[in-house]
Amino acid sequence: MNTKGLRFYLFFFALVAIFPVLQQCFHFFKVPELSGVFVMSHKPEYSFDALVDGSFQSNADVYIKENTDFRSDFVRLHNQLEYTLFGNINTILMLGKNNYLFDPNYLYAIEGKDALPNSVKIRKKDELTKAKYLLDSLNIPIVFIIAPNKASYYSEYLPIAANNIKTSNQVYFKKLLVDDSIDVIDVDSYFADLKKESKHVLIPKYGAHWSTYGASLAADTLIKCLSKKIKRTIASFNVINVNKTTDAKYNDDDYLASLNLIEKWKSPELSYPELIFTDGYKPNLLIISDSFFWNFYDLGIVDNCFSEQTSFWYYNKSIYDTKRSKIGDRTDSISIKDLKERDAIIMIATAPSMVDFGYRFFEQLNQLKNE
């Protein structure tokens, strides 16, 4: 290598080394943060003892690495190279065939790797039976929706074959609900039956939940079930058009963000229904669900079909109103007065959520004292 070439490379690497320092001082560019949930370290506090034992130096080293400008760009570059060269993704997700993305917890649920001990199942069975007796005495129906399991729906795209077992939490609790005469809307089985004939994607390739279109099918089934349970014509909706696009909306490609790649993958064609809402009774519902319920907000169903008094208890931990605004955090207390004003209770869970079957709601019901 000649002297001119050597100087060029030395200048280039010096620039690469010093540019983050200049960015740290002057902030020439706005660097997008990484997507996902991270536990970031705090800026270490200096003390003589921490300096002597070396903890200050080690904590400062971690802090500086995490807060270096352009770190997020370097991480994206690293992730892109890992995927492009080796087909790896740096996330907790599993990369399936044809780039289908899966949460491994859904596969574990199919295979029963998260199956609860018999002692816990028996306890939850007793809690459900007692809670059902209380709700019956208050004339409050409960409807349980089993949301679809993406790993079973797209089993042909899993990186490894799933070993379905009959002792999974979902199988056990579905039977338990039916035995206790609780209405069960098994969307997991419903979507499996529709898969071959459906002209619309029911579970998105890069999403965690049912698609926006799939959610509209679940909502329609729920409203029809509620109308029968409370014996009233409930405000509903009709689909007047379905728009197809490769531009994913709402959370239909929510897995992609966690990949933190330079090049975002293009979604396959997805369907988005246009709804018109019909008049009818708007029930006051208590909805306890995992993240599958958010699509109902996206479709406008919560605001147009349910009463303003309806509450969404997200994992039975946070309370949201019909406008999707967070009201506050949940405590273990439940008001009998509040329950008596409800037309029905809706509970939604997918296979991994069955580990926390009922989200402790049935246990809390059994701790109630009449007011």
Residue, then its C-alpha position, 0 to 999 in steps of 0.5 A: m500500500n502506498t503512502k497516500g492510500l495509508r493516509f486515506y485509511l488512517f484518516f477514515f478510521a480516525l473520522v469513524a472514531i471521533f465522529p461519535v464524540l463530535q455528535q455527542c457534543f454538538h448533536f449534528f444528527k437526530v438518531p432514531e432510538l432502537s425499538g423494543v423494551f430495554v433495561m438501560s443502566h443509570k449514570p453511575e454516581y462517583s464515590f471514592d469507595a466505588l472508585v477503589d473497588g472498581s465498580f464505578q469504572s465498570n458501571a461507567d463503561v456500561y453506561i457510556k456504551e449504552n449512551t454513545d451517539f450512533r449506537s442505535d445505528f451501529v446496532r441496526l447495522h450489526n443486526q442487518l449484517e447478521y440477517t443478510l449474511f447468516g439469516n439470524i435475528n437478534t431478538i427473542l422472536m423465532l424466525g420461521k420459514n419464509n421469514y414468518l415471525f413467531d413468539p416462542n411462547y406460543l410454541y411452548a403453549i402448544e407443546g405444553k412446556d408452560a403447563l401448570p402443575n395439577s395443584v394450580k389447575i385444581r385451585k383455579k378450577d375451584e376459583l372459577t366455579k365459585a366465581k361463576y356461582l357469584l356471577d350467576s347470583l348477580n345475573i351477570p353472564i361471562v363470555f370467554i374468547i380464546a384468541p388464535n395461536k399464531a404458532s398453530y395456525y402457521s405450523e407449516y412455517l415454524p422453524i421446528a415442528a410443534n408437538n401438540i399435546k392434550t395436556s396444554n393449558q388451553v385444552y384444560f381450561k377450555k374444557l373447564l369453561v364448557d363444563d361450568s356452562i360458560d360461553v366460549i368463543d374459540v376463535d383459535s379453532y374458528f380461524a383454523d377452519l377458515k384458513k383454506e377458504s378465507k380470502h383475507v389474512l386472519i393472522p399477519k405474517y409479521g404481527a403478534h395478534w389476529s389481523t385487523y380483519g380477523a378482529s372484525l370477525a371476532a367482534d361480530t361473533l362476540i356481539k351476536c353472542l352478547s345479544k343472545k345472552i342479554k336478550r337485547t339487540i346490541a349496536s353492531f356494524n356492517v362491513i361495506n368495503v374491504n381495502k387491501t394493501t401492503d402498507a400494514k396498519y395498526n399493530d399488524d406488523d408489530y413484530l418488525a420493530s423489534l428486529n431493529l433492521i436497516e431495511k424494513w420488511k414489506s408486509p404481504e397484502l392485508s385487508y382492512p374493513e370499512l365499517i358502518f355502525t348500526d343502532g341498538y343497545k350499547p351494553n356496559l361491559l367489563i372487558i379483561s384481556d391481554s393485548f388482543f383487545w386493542n384491535f377492537y379500538d382500532l376498528g371503532i367498535v368499542d366507541n360505537c358498540f359499547s356503553e361509555q361506562t364500559s371498562f377495559w382491564y388490561y391484564n387486570k392491571s390497568i384500566y382504560d375507557t372507551k376512548r383508549s385513555k388510561i384511567g389508572d392502575r388496578t387494585d385487588s378490590i372489586s365493587i359489587k355495585d360496579l359489577k351489578e351495573r355490568d351487562a356482561i363480563i368479557m374475557i379474552a386470552t390466547a394460549p400463552s396467557m392461559v398460564d395466568f388463567g383469569y388474570r386473578f379476576f376469579e380469585q378477586l371475585n371470591q374475596l368479595k364481601n357483600e356491600 
